């Protein structure tokens, strides 16, 4: 893979504890993933998704596996046809753009995390303070412009929009901290051209922080989602812990506490909440699984499979899932297929795919 020399513990660590332990996945895998979309050849690393009112969605494609293909946004129609939505402009300082989390605002515009962390000297991390939050201006269903909302992130990652604000997970708030600190950054919709403070931990847009203790993956806050009651849930990627953040009427953080953690959950990647039930659906990219977390914090395996290989892609087996998005009575799964040592996924193969798992009828 193109970043095999990342030189960061996030990649280099030996995850002996993964050990597959199928029996440890309580409740078993109740559902099986099937193929939703086989993506075009210009997509080699899919990531975040943003659902639109008509049932279509926007998929971010950073193409980390093979950067000879430019990073793009793809539109998947309501009838599951994939097409190019927008070729993203690069950051001049690096000549690259790393689209990850994406969320749709009520206006129809898209908020997009541009992760520049991996674009350090020689293509190795870290490159600190250059990641951005972008707004893709959408007019008549098409991307019309790009606006920089905020710059100065280290690892801009997950994005969600709620009640007039855009929330972004900062996966590495302080690069050399031990335990590793990460955060949620909040900006008001309409607030743009912001340069975040350095050091980032001192910026007033940082509303809450997290500590990660694992030495296996030095990435913290990743996926995030709001429930129907206005509570924010944030997963720590490396520690595989789900946190619940609550707010007062003025929007101030009241509490930040552990909500869900089980020994067999290995990572918390991209996620979404089914607002009809307040169940969370979370991608565990190490286990090739999507997990379901109930409002009482109970964790169960919704679906899981082994290393799928190229043949498994044809049937829609999950291939290092990085995001789980509720769409109707299904969960759409983005398969990043960007393998790191000791993951279930052992190799990148084309084509890349999106999977789907039913959640209705229970």
BALOBA-1460 file (C-alpha; in Angstrom, 3 decimals):
// residues 362
<rec num="1" residu="x" x="0.000" y="0.000" z="0.000"/>
<rec num="2" residu="x" x="1.189" y="3.490" z="-0.705"/>
<rec num="3" residu="x" x="1.626" y="4.511" z="2.953"/>
<rec num="4" residu="x" x="3.415" y="1.443" z="4.288"/>
<rec num="5" residu="x" x="6.106" y="3.670" z="5.771"/>
<rec num="6" residu="x" x="3.774" y="5.941" z="7.698"/>
<rec num="7" residu="x" x="6.131" y="5.765" z="10.652"/>
<rec num="8" residu="x" x="3.304" y="6.176" z="13.141"/>
<rec num="9" residu="x" x="2.111" y="3.781" z="15.809"/>
<rec num="10" residu="x" x="-1.345" y="3.986" z="14.265"/>
<rec num="11" residu="x" x="-0.039" y="1.755" z="11.478"/>
<rec num="12" residu="x" x="2.978" y="-0.031" z="12.887"/>
<rec num="13" residu="x" x="1.483" y="-1.538" z="16.048"/>
<rec num="14" residu="x" x="1.020" y="-5.283" z="16.322"/>
<rec num="15" residu="x" x="-2.589" y="-5.933" z="17.199"/>
<rec num="16" residu="x" x="-2.121" y="-9.345" z="18.758"/>
<rec num="17" residu="x" x="-5.332" y="-8.863" z="20.696"/>
<rec num="18" residu="x" x="-7.400" y="-8.885" z="17.498"/>
<rec num="19" residu="x" x="-7.057" y="-12.703" z="17.291"/>
<rec num="20" residu="x" x="-10.489" y="-12.783" z="15.685"/>
<rec num="21" residu="x" x="-12.224" y="-14.301" z="18.752"/>
<rec num="22" residu="x" x="-15.481" y="-14.851" z="16.946"/>
<rec num="23" residu="x" x="-16.998" y="-16.310" z="20.083"/>
<rec num="24" residu="x" x="-16.337" y="-13.029" z="21.863"/>
<rec num="25" residu="x" x="-18.768" y="-11.117" z="19.662"/>
<rec num="26" residu="x" x="-21.776" y="-11.330" z="21.939"/>
<rec num="27" residu="x" x="-25.067" y="-12.010" z="20.270"/>
<rec num="28" residu="x" x="-23.297" y="-13.316" z="17.168"/>
<rec num="29" residu="x" x="-23.730" y="-11.730" z="13.762"/>
<rec num="30" residu="x" x="-27.471" y="-11.512" z="13.213"/>
<rec num="31" residu="x" x="-27.348" y="-10.195" z="9.652"/>
<rec num="32" residu="x" x="-25.281" y="-10.654" z="6.493"/>
<rec num="33" residu="x" x="-23.962" y="-7.826" z="4.365"/>
<rec num="34" residu="x" x="-24.709" y="-7.848" z="0.651"/>
<rec num="35" residu="x" x="-23.540" y="-5.761" z="-2.290"/>
<rec num="36" residu="x" x="-25.074" y="-2.309" z="-2.730"/>
<rec num="37" residu="x" x="-22.683" y="-0.637" z="-5.185"/>
<rec num="38" residu="x" x="-19.536" y="-1.591" z="-7.037"/>
<rec num="39" residu="x" x="-17.751" y="1.740" z="-7.303"/>
<rec num="40" residu="x" x="-16.126" y="3.086" z="-10.508"/>
<rec num="41" residu="x" x="-12.441" y="2.459" z="-11.150"/>
<rec num="42" residu="x" x="-11.525" y="6.021" z="-10.137"/>
<rec num="43" residu="x" x="-12.559" y="5.164" z="-6.558"/>
<rec num="44" residu="x" x="-9.958" y="3.133" z="-4.660"/>
<rec num="45" residu="x" x="-10.554" y="4.315" z="-1.059"/>
<rec num="46" residu="x" x="-14.123" y="5.288" z="-0.106"/>
<rec num="47" residu="x" x="-14.818" y="6.865" z="3.280"/>
<rec num="48" residu="x" x="-17.577" y="9.152" z="4.650"/>
<rec num="49" residu="x" x="-21.202" y="9.443" z="3.547"/>
<rec num="50" residu="x" x="-23.901" y="12.120" z="3.764"/>
<rec num="51" residu="x" x="-27.548" y="11.195" z="3.198"/>
<rec num="52" residu="x" x="-29.777" y="13.464" z="1.101"/>
<rec num="53" residu="x" x="-33.576" y="13.846" z="1.456"/>
<rec num="54" residu="x" x="-34.307" y="11.972" z="-1.779"/>
<rec num="55" residu="x" x="-32.475" y="8.848" z="-0.598"/>
<rec num="56" residu="x" x="-29.321" y="9.538" z="-2.570"/>
<rec num="57" residu="x" x="-26.067" y="10.204" z="-0.742"/>
<rec num="58" residu="x" x="-22.666" y="11.790" z="-1.197"/>
<rec num="59" residu="x" x="-19.587" y="9.614" z="-0.679"/>
<rec num="60" residu="x" x="-16.116" y="11.029" z="0.040"/>
<rec num="61" residu="x" x="-13.290" y="9.235" z="-1.758"/>
<rec num="62" residu="x" x="-9.781" y="10.273" z="-0.596"/>
<rec num="63" residu="x" x="-8.089" y="7.582" z="-2.718"/>
<rec num="64" residu="x" x="-5.337" y="6.959" z="-0.172"/>
<rec num="65" residu="x" x="-4.526" y="3.556" z="-1.693"/>
<rec num="66" residu="x" x="-3.493" y="5.035" z="-5.024"/>
<rec num="67" residu="x" x="-3.100" y="8.804" z="-5.137"/>
<rec num="68" residu="x" x="-2.648" y="8.804" z="-8.897"/>
<rec num="69" residu="x" x="-6.456" y="8.935" z="-8.851"/>
<rec num="70" residu="x" x="-7.520" y="12.367" z="-7.546"/>
<rec num="71" residu="x" x="-9.688" y="12.671" z="-4.465"/>
<rec num="72" residu="x" x="-13.350" y="13.134" z="-5.347"/>
<rec num="73" residu="x" x="-16.892" y="13.196" z="-4.098"/>
<rec num="74" residu="x" x="-19.252" y="10.618" z="-5.603"/>
<rec num="75" residu="x" x="-23.036" y="10.714" z="-5.718"/>
<rec num="76" residu="x" x="-24.914" y="7.453" z="-5.217"/>
<rec num="77" residu="x" x="-28.484" y="7.829" z="-6.448"/>
<rec num="78" residu="x" x="-31.579" y="6.570" z="-4.680"/>
<rec num="79" residu="x" x="-31.507" y="3.583" z="-7.050"/>
<rec num="80" residu="x" x="-27.839" y="2.938" z="-6.199"/>
<rec num="81" residu="x" x="-26.045" y="4.242" z="-9.286"/>
<rec num="82" residu="x" x="-22.642" y="5.824" z="-8.596"/>
<rec num="83" residu="x" x="-21.378" y="8.842" z="-10.531"/>
<rec num="84" residu="x" x="-18.791" y="11.584" z="-10.121"/>
<rec num="85" residu="x" x="-20.150" y="14.515" z="-8.113"/>
<rec num="86" residu="x" x="-17.080" y="16.714" z="-7.722"/>
<rec num="87" residu="x" x="-13.323" y="16.616" z="-8.224"/>
<rec num="88" residu="x" x="-11.916" y="18.400" z="-5.193"/>
<rec num="89" residu="x" x="-9.278" y="21.150" z="-5.417"/>
<rec num="90" residu="x" x="-6.057" y="20.469" z="-3.523"/>
<rec num="91" residu="x" x="-4.433" y="22.446" z="-0.711"/>
<rec num="92" residu="x" x="-1.636" y="24.407" z="-2.448"/>
<rec num="93" residu="x" x="0.839" y="23.800" z="0.397"/>
<rec num="94" residu="x" x="0.682" y="20.012" z="-0.056"/>
<rec num="95" residu="x" x="-0.773" y="19.531" z="-3.520"/>
<rec num="96" residu="x" x="-3.268" y="17.093" z="-1.971"/>
<rec num="97" residu="x" x="-6.707" y="16.886" z="-0.437"/>
<rec num="98" residu="x" x="-7.956" y="14.177" z="1.932"/>
<rec num="99" residu="x" x="-11.769" y="14.151" z="2.063"/>
<rec num="100" residu="x" x="-13.061" y="12.119" z="5.005"/>
<rec num="101" residu="x" x="-16.161" y="12.925" z="7.049"/>
<rec num="102" residu="x" x="-18.955" y="14.672" z="5.162"/>
<rec num="103" residu="x" x="-22.314" y="16.011" z="6.347"/>
<rec num="104" residu="x" x="-25.210" y="17.765" z="4.660"/>
<rec num="105" residu="x" x="-26.497" y="21.067" z="6.034"/>
<rec num="106" residu="x" x="-30.203" y="22.020" z="5.823"/>
<rec num="107" residu="x" x="-29.266" y="24.414" z="2.997"/>
<rec num="108" residu="x" x="-28.051" y="21.463" z="0.926"/>
<rec num="109" residu="x" x="-24.413" y="22.506" z="1.181"/>
<rec num="110" residu="x" x="-21.881" y="19.900" z="2.302"/>
<rec num="111" residu="x" x="-19.388" y="20.204" z="5.142"/>
<rec num="112" residu="x" x="-16.268" y="18.167" z="4.470"/>
<rec num="113" residu="x" x="-13.203" y="17.285" z="6.555"/>
<rec num="114" residu="x" x="-9.949" y="17.634" z="4.612"/>
<rec num="115" residu="x" x="-7.386" y="15.492" z="6.455"/>
<rec num="116" residu="x" x="-3.829" y="16.600" z="5.624"/>
<rec num="117" residu="x" x="-2.172" y="14.707" z="8.507"/>
<rec num="118" residu="x" x="-0.564" y="12.077" z="6.262"/>
<rec num="119" residu="x" x="1.008" y="14.648" z="3.941"/>
<rec num="120" residu="x" x="4.157" y="15.441" z="5.897"/>
<rec num="121" residu="x" x="7.664" y="15.573" z="4.432"/>
<rec num="122" residu="x" x="8.310" y="12.575" z="2.211"/>
<rec num="123" residu="x" x="4.623" y="11.681" z="2.352"/>
<rec num="124" residu="x" x="4.876" y="10.646" z="6.001"/>
<rec num="125" residu="x" x="2.927" y="11.941" z="8.985"/>
<rec num="126" residu="x" x="2.556" y="14.062" z="10.846"/>
<rec num="127" residu="x" x="1.693" y="17.276" z="9.059"/>
<rec num="128" residu="x" x="0.114" y="19.281" z="11.838"/>
<rec num="129" residu="x" x="-2.100" y="22.329" z="11.679"/>
<rec num="130" residu="x" x="-3.008" y="22.190" z="7.987"/>
<rec num="131" residu="x" x="-6.156" y="20.052" z="7.944"/>
<rec num="132" residu="x" x="-9.352" y="21.932" z="7.168"/>
<rec num="133" residu="x" x="-13.123" y="22.009" z="7.329"/>
<rec num="134" residu="x" x="-14.542" y="22.884" z="3.913"/>
<rec num="135" residu="x" x="-18.010" y="23.863" z="2.739"/>
<rec num="136" residu="x" x="-19.026" y="22.618" z="-0.694"/>
<rec num="137" residu="x" x="-21.562" y="25.068" z="-2.064"/>
<rec num="138" residu="x" x="-24.349" y="23.123" z="-3.796"/>
<rec num="139" residu="x" x="-26.646" y="24.809" z="-6.317"/>
<rec num="140" residu="x" x="-29.288" y="23.008" z="-8.346"/>
<rec num="141" residu="x" x="-27.927" y="19.700" z="-7.113"/>
<rec num="142" residu="x" x="-24.375" y="20.409" z="-8.306"/>
<rec num="143" residu="x" x="-21.173" y="21.481" z="-6.556"/>
<rec num="144" residu="x" x="-20.582" y="25.144" z="-7.395"/>
<rec num="145" residu="x" x="-17.766" y="26.327" z="-5.131"/>
<rec num="146" residu="x" x="-15.548" y="25.457" z="-2.154"/>
<rec num="147" residu="x" x="-15.225" y="27.668" z="0.921"/>
<rec num="148" residu="x" x="-12.698" y="27.138" z="3.728"/>
<rec num="149" residu="x" x="-14.680" y="27.231" z="6.953"/>
<rec num="150" residu="x" x="-11.748" y="26.596" z="9.286"/>
<rec num="151" residu="x" x="-8.067" y="25.729" z="8.988"/>
<rec num="152" residu="x" x="-5.597" y="24.622" z="11.628"/>
<rec num="153" residu="x" x="-6.849" y="21.121" z="12.421"/>
<rec num="154" residu="x" x="-4.340" y="18.318" z="12.865"/>
<rec num="155" residu="x" x="-6.631" y="15.421" z="11.882"/>
<rec num="156" residu="x" x="-10.045" y="16.676" z="10.772"/>
<rec num="157" residu="x" x="-12.054" y="13.459" z="10.682"/>
<rec num="158" residu="x" x="-15.760" y="12.928" z="11.376"/>
<rec num="159" residu="x" x="-18.358" y="15.626" z="10.631"/>
<rec num="160" residu="x" x="-21.985" y="16.101" z="11.615"/>
<rec num="161" residu="x" x="-24.438" y="19.009" z="11.503"/>
<rec num="162" residu="x" x="-26.912" y="19.647" z="14.323"/>
<rec num="163" residu="x" x="-29.128" y="22.542" z="15.376"/>
<rec num="164" residu="x" x="-27.233" y="25.313" z="13.601"/>
<rec num="165" residu="x" x="-23.714" y="24.037" z="14.244"/>
<rec num="166" residu="x" x="-21.187" y="21.806" z="12.515"/>
<rec num="167" residu="x" x="-19.226" y="19.409" z="14.720"/>
<rec num="168" residu="x" x="-15.850" y="17.933" z="13.749"/>
<rec num="169" residu="x" x="-13.766" y="15.288" z="15.480"/>
<rec num="170" residu="x" x="-10.120" y="16.212" z="15.914"/>
<rec num="171" residu="x" x="-8.440" y="12.812" z="16.183"/>
<rec num="172" residu="x" x="-5.045" y="14.092" z="17.383"/>
<rec num="173" residu="x" x="-5.431" y="17.236" z="19.460"/>
<rec num="174" residu="x" x="-1.885" y="17.028" z="20.884"/>
<rec num="175" residu="x" x="0.497" y="14.867" z="18.861"/>
<rec num="176" residu="x" x="2.961" y="14.058" z="21.654"/>
<rec num="177" residu="x" x="0.469" y="13.733" z="24.515"/>
<rec num="178" residu="x" x="0.320" y="10.627" z="26.687"/>
<rec num="179" residu="x" x="-2.428" y="9.630" z="27.006"/>
<rec num="180" residu="x" x="-3.273" y="10.865" z="23.531"/>
<rec num="181" residu="x" x="-5.812" y="13.690" z="23.575"/>
<rec num="182" residu="x" x="-8.474" y="14.216" z="20.940"/>
<rec num="183" residu="x" x="-11.485" y="16.496" z="20.781"/>
<rec num="184" residu="x" x="-14.711" y="17.710" z="19.260"/>
<rec num="185" residu="x" x="-14.555" y="21.122" z="17.557"/>
<rec num="186" residu="x" x="-17.780" y="23.086" z="17.011"/>
<rec num="187" residu="x" x="-18.387" y="25.968" z="14.618"/>
<rec num="188" residu="x" x="-21.606" y="27.859" z="14.023"/>
<rec num="189" residu="x" x="-23.048" y="27.494" z="10.544"/>
<rec num="190" residu="x" x="-22.150" y="30.718" z="8.745"/>
<rec num="191" residu="x" x="-18.869" y="31.082" z="10.637"/>
<rec num="192" residu="x" x="-16.135" y="30.889" z="7.984"/>
<rec num="193" residu="x" x="-12.542" y="31.842" z="7.273"/>
<rec num="194" residu="x" x="-11.555" y="30.766" z="10.785"/>
<rec num="195" residu="x" x="-7.929" y="30.094" z="11.636"/>
<rec num="196" residu="x" x="-7.862" y="27.871" z="14.703"/>
<rec num="197" residu="x" x="-5.388" y="28.711" z="17.436"/>
<rec num="198" residu="x" x="-2.027" y="27.059" z="17.849"/>
<rec num="199" residu="x" x="-1.752" y="25.091" z="20.051"/>
<rec num="200" residu="x" x="-5.135" y="23.801" z="19.006"/>
<rec num="201" residu="x" x="-6.094" y="22.769" z="22.548"/>
<rec num="202" residu="x" x="-6.410" y="26.454" z="23.446"/>
<rec num="203" residu="x" x="-8.940" y="27.273" z="20.743"/>
<rec num="204" residu="x" x="-12.420" y="28.173" z="22.077"/>
<rec num="205" residu="x" x="-14.063" y="26.060" z="19.352"/>
<rec num="206" residu="x" x="-12.827" y="22.953" z="21.188"/>
<rec num="207" residu="x" x="-15.860" y="22.010" z="23.288"/>
<rec num="208" residu="x" x="-14.783" y="18.704" z="24.830"/>
<rec num="209" residu="x" x="-11.748" y="16.420" z="24.904"/>
<rec num="210" residu="x" x="-10.969" y="12.727" z="25.293"/>
<rec num="211" residu="x" x="-8.005" y="10.662" z="26.479"/>
<rec num="212" residu="x" x="-6.899" y="7.513" z="24.622"/>
<rec num="213" residu="x" x="-4.753" y="4.976" z="26.448"/>
<rec num="214" residu="x" x="-4.126" y="2.303" z="23.838"/>
<rec num="215" residu="x" x="-0.704" y="2.099" z="22.225"/>
<rec num="216" residu="x" x="-2.091" y="0.113" z="19.304"/>
<rec num="217" residu="x" x="-3.658" y="3.010" z="17.403"/>
<rec num="218" residu="x" x="-2.761" y="6.589" z="18.175"/>
<rec num="219" residu="x" x="-5.981" y="8.022" z="16.799"/>
<rec num="220" residu="x" x="-8.705" y="9.198" z="19.186"/>
<rec num="221" residu="x" x="-12.120" y="10.750" z="18.452"/>
<rec num="222" residu="x" x="-13.440" y="9.538" z="15.104"/>
<rec num="223" residu="x" x="-17.124" y="8.896" z="14.329"/>
<rec num="224" residu="x" x="-19.839" y="11.061" z="15.885"/>
<rec num="225" residu="x" x="-23.637" y="11.278" z="15.790"/>
<rec num="226" residu="x" x="-26.533" y="12.927" z="17.609"/>
<rec num="227" residu="x" x="-29.558" y="11.027" z="18.900"/>
<rec num="228" residu="x" x="-33.152" y="12.294" z="18.843"/>
<rec num="229" residu="x" x="-32.728" y="13.862" z="22.297"/>
<rec num="230" residu="x" x="-29.761" y="16.024" z="21.326"/>
<rec num="231" residu="x" x="-27.081" y="13.888" z="22.964"/>
<rec num="232" residu="x" x="-23.799" y="13.605" z="21.086"/>
<rec num="233" residu="x" x="-22.041" y="10.243" z="20.802"/>
<rec num="234" residu="x" x="-18.347" y="10.056" z="19.937"/>
<rec num="235" residu="x" x="-16.305" y="6.919" z="19.336"/>
<rec num="236" residu="x" x="-12.588" y="6.695" z="20.077"/>
<rec num="237" residu="x" x="-11.035" y="4.783" z="17.211"/>
<rec num="238" residu="x" x="-8.099" y="3.110" z="18.924"/>
<rec num="239" residu="x" x="-9.612" y="2.576" z="22.368"/>
<rec num="240" residu="x" x="-12.927" y="1.290" z="20.942"/>
<rec num="241" residu="x" x="-14.917" y="3.254" z="23.512"/>
<rec num="242" residu="x" x="-18.173" y="5.110" z="22.876"/>
<rec num="243" residu="x" x="-18.673" y="8.359" z="24.809"/>
<rec num="244" residu="x" x="-21.887" y="10.278" z="25.449"/>
<rec num="245" residu="x" x="-21.732" y="14.084" z="25.579"/>
<rec num="246" residu="x" x="-24.689" y="16.032" z="26.978"/>
<rec num="247" residu="x" x="-25.491" y="19.744" z="26.763"/>
<rec num="248" residu="x" x="-27.505" y="22.329" z="28.680"/>
<rec num="249" residu="x" x="-30.096" y="24.601" z="27.079"/>
<rec num="250" residu="x" x="-27.392" y="27.105" z="26.155"/>
<rec num="251" residu="x" x="-25.342" y="24.474" z="24.325"/>
<rec num="252" residu="x" x="-22.647" y="24.140" z="26.959"/>
<rec num="253" residu="x" x="-21.210" y="20.678" z="27.589"/>
<rec num="254" residu="x" x="-22.602" y="19.285" z="30.848"/>
<rec num="255" residu="x" x="-21.090" y="15.808" z="30.827"/>
<rec num="256" residu="x" x="-18.724" y="13.603" z="28.831"/>
<rec num="257" residu="x" x="-18.863" y="9.995" z="30.012"/>
<rec num="258" residu="x" x="-18.214" y="6.456" z="28.798"/>
<rec num="259" residu="x" x="-21.404" y="5.100" z="27.244"/>
<rec num="260" residu="x" x="-20.399" y="1.726" z="25.787"/>
<rec num="261" residu="x" x="-17.327" y="-0.503" z="25.864"/>
<rec num="262" residu="x" x="-16.936" y="-4.273" z="25.516"/>
<rec num="263" residu="x" x="-13.713" y="-6.308" z="25.305"/>
<rec num="264" residu="x" x="-14.374" y="-7.679" z="21.823"/>
<rec num="265" residu="x" x="-15.024" y="-4.285" z="20.186"/>
<rec num="266" residu="x" x="-11.693" y="-3.343" z="18.579"/>
<rec num="267" residu="x" x="-12.282" y="0.032" z="16.912"/>
<rec num="268" residu="x" x="-14.958" y="2.720" z="16.648"/>
<rec num="269" residu="x" x="-14.903" y="4.243" z="13.184"/>
<rec num="270" residu="x" x="-17.675" y="6.075" z="11.304"/>
<rec num="271" residu="x" x="-21.198" y="5.817" z="12.679"/>
<rec num="272" residu="x" x="-24.773" y="7.055" z="12.515"/>
<rec num="273" residu="x" x="-27.885" y="7.038" z="14.689"/>
<rec num="274" residu="x" x="-31.308" y="5.711" z="13.714"/>
<rec num="275" residu="x" x="-33.419" y="8.540" z="15.107"/>
<rec num="276" residu="x" x="-36.504" y="6.273" z="15.174"/>
<rec num="277" residu="x" x="-34.931" y="3.991" z="17.769"/>
<rec num="278" residu="x" x="-31.829" y="5.927" z="18.931"/>
<rec num="279" residu="x" x="-29.712" y="2.889" z="18.136"/>
<rec num="280" residu="x" x="-26.177" y="3.631" z="17.022"/>
<rec num="281" residu="x" x="-24.577" y="1.758" z="14.129"/>
<rec num="282" residu="x" x="-20.776" y="1.774" z="14.251"/>
<rec num="283" residu="x" x="-18.125" y="0.456" z="11.857"/>
<rec num="284" residu="x" x="-15.452" y="-1.692" z="13.519"/>
<rec num="285" residu="x" x="-12.823" y="-1.606" z="10.808"/>
<rec num="286" residu="x" x="-10.477" y="-4.080" z="12.507"/>
<rec num="287" residu="x" x="-13.143" y="-6.781" z="12.879"/>
<rec num="288" residu="x" x="-14.828" y="-6.283" z="9.477"/>
<rec num="289" residu="x" x="-18.024" y="-5.695" z="11.424"/>
<rec num="290" residu="x" x="-20.859" y="-3.271" z="12.022"/>
<rec num="291" residu="x" x="-21.974" y="-3.040" z="15.640"/>
<rec num="292" residu="x" x="-25.333" y="-1.962" z="17.012"/>
<rec num="293" residu="x" x="-25.426" y="-0.049" z="20.309"/>
<rec num="294" residu="x" x="-28.809" y="0.275" z="22.010"/>
<rec num="295" residu="x" x="-29.883" y="3.332" z="24.039"/>
<rec num="296" residu="x" x="-29.000" y="1.463" z="27.244"/>
<rec num="297" residu="x" x="-25.402" y="0.962" z="26.033"/>
<rec num="298" residu="x" x="-25.769" y="-2.713" z="25.097"/>
<rec num="299" residu="x" x="-23.444" y="-3.653" z="22.215"/>
<rec num="300" residu="x" x="-24.209" y="-6.422" z="19.763"/>
<rec num="301" residu="x" x="-22.796" y="-7.477" z="16.397"/>
<rec num="302" residu="x" x="-25.145" y="-6.569" z="13.569"/>
<rec num="303" residu="x" x="-23.005" y="-8.204" z="10.875"/>
<rec num="304" residu="x" x="-19.469" y="-9.482" z="10.526"/>
<rec num="305" residu="x" x="-17.367" y="-11.403" z="8.024"/>
<rec num="306" residu="x" x="-13.784" y="-12.525" z="7.552"/>
<rec num="307" residu="x" x="-11.266" y="-11.282" z="5.020"/>
<rec num="308" residu="x" x="-13.387" y="-11.129" z="1.900"/>
<rec num="309" residu="x" x="-10.773" y="-11.042" z="-0.855"/>
<rec num="310" residu="x" x="-11.730" y="-10.130" z="-4.390"/>
<rec num="311" residu="x" x="-14.321" y="-12.888" z="-4.682"/>
<rec num="312" residu="x" x="-16.095" y="-11.729" z="-1.526"/>
<rec num="313" residu="x" x="-16.405" y="-8.219" z="-2.897"/>
<rec num="314" residu="x" x="-18.694" y="-9.531" z="-5.625"/>
<rec num="315" residu="x" x="-21.234" y="-10.658" z="-3.013"/>
<rec num="316" residu="x" x="-20.896" y="-7.507" z="-0.887"/>
<rec num="317" residu="x" x="-18.872" y="-8.833" z="2.022"/>
<rec num="318" residu="x" x="-17.541" y="-6.011" z="4.183"/>
<rec num="319" residu="x" x="-13.949" y="-5.030" z="3.454"/>
<rec num="320" residu="x" x="-12.580" y="-2.896" z="6.292"/>
<rec num="321" residu="x" x="-15.778" y="-0.916" z="6.950"/>
<rec num="322" residu="x" x="-15.091" y="2.702" z="7.874"/>
<rec num="323" residu="x" x="-18.615" y="4.129" z="8.121"/>
<rec num="324" residu="x" x="-22.123" y="2.843" z="8.768"/>
<rec num="325" residu="x" x="-25.000" y="5.075" z="7.606"/>
<rec num="326" residu="x" x="-28.684" y="4.446" z="8.283"/>
<rec num="327" residu="x" x="-30.775" y="4.731" z="5.111"/>
<rec num="328" residu="x" x="-34.389" y="3.640" z="5.588"/>
<rec num="329" residu="x" x="-34.469" y="0.105" z="6.966"/>
<rec num="330" residu="x" x="-30.869" y="-0.569" z="5.994"/>
<rec num="331" residu="x" x="-27.357" y="0.361" z="7.021"/>
<rec num="332" residu="x" x="-25.084" y="1.336" z="4.142"/>
<rec num="333" residu="x" x="-21.438" y="0.412" z="4.768"/>
<rec num="334" residu="x" x="-18.475" y="2.181" z="3.198"/>
<rec num="335" residu="x" x="-15.596" y="-0.288" z="2.723"/>
<rec num="336" residu="x" x="-12.352" y="1.655" z="2.951"/>
<rec num="337" residu="x" x="-10.142" y="-1.342" z="2.069"/>
<rec num="338" residu="x" x="-6.982" y="0.487" z="3.200"/>
<rec num="339" residu="x" x="-5.308" y="-2.318" z="5.157"/>
<rec num="340" residu="x" x="-3.021" y="-1.958" z="8.149"/>
<rec num="341" residu="x" x="-1.103" y="-4.750" z="9.895"/>
<rec num="342" residu="x" x="-3.144" y="-7.377" z="11.751"/>
<rec num="343" residu="x" x="-6.546" y="-6.221" z="10.591"/>
<rec num="344" residu="x" x="-9.046" y="-8.750" z="9.279"/>
<rec num="345" residu="x" x="-8.599" y="-7.108" z="5.896"/>
<rec num="346" residu="x" x="-5.165" y="-8.155" z="4.616"/>
<rec num="347" residu="x" x="-4.929" y="-6.662" z="1.120"/>
<rec num="348" residu="x" x="-6.388" y="-3.988" z="-1.093"/>
<rec num="349" residu="x" x="-8.134" y="-5.234" z="-4.206"/>
<rec num="350" residu="x" x="-10.194" y="-3.440" z="-6.809"/>
<rec num="351" residu="x" x="-13.007" y="-2.768" z="-7.247"/>
<rec num="352" residu="x" x="-14.011" y="-1.018" z="-4.046"/>
<rec num="353" residu="x" x="-17.563" y="-1.472" z="-2.851"/>
<rec num="354" residu="x" x="-20.387" y="-0.340" z="-0.626"/>
<rec num="355" residu="x" x="-22.274" y="-2.987" z="1.325"/>
<rec num="356" residu="x" x="-25.776" y="-2.964" z="2.781"/>
<rec num="357" residu="x" x="-27.272" y="-4.630" z="5.844"/>
<rec num="358" residu="x" x="-31.009" y="-4.829" z="6.658"/>
<rec num="359" residu="x" x="-32.114" y="-3.512" z="10.071"/>
<rec num="360" residu="x" x="-35.893" y="-3.682" z="9.761"/>
<rec num="361" residu="x" x="-38.167" y="-6.493" z="10.873"/>
<rec num="362" residu="x" x="-36.830" y="-7.074" z="14.360"/>
